[in-house]
Amino acid sequence: MFDHLIHIHQQFKQRTIGIELQRFKNVVTKPGKLRYEIEAYNEYLLLTNAFALPIGTRIISDTNSLEVLTSQNGLEGLEEFSGLVAIELPANTIEFPIVEFIQIVKE
């Protein structure tokens, strides 16, 4: 099983980035709203549940972009975002997911 926190600590240590705070951050999506924005300046948001997002979901930030495709729906790894992070659900979304991140604030 992939341990997200061990992986994060190893990666940030290799990049010589100190971690001041780590916590879980959830974005609860609701019917009637398909776009959400999160300000993640001077921090990192690591997406942990790409597999639970509807096909066609897009997450775009200042440092990364991801569109959940059929072949990516089984991703178990982490995707890292920072800056202004926009989450866009597809227009045909029926079940509204909770988008789960691990938030890392650097020292």
Summary of the structure (lengths in Angstrom):
residues: 107
radius of gyration: 13.8
end to end distance: 28.8
largest distance: 42.1
contacts: 289
relative contact order: 0.34
helix: 16%
strand: 45%
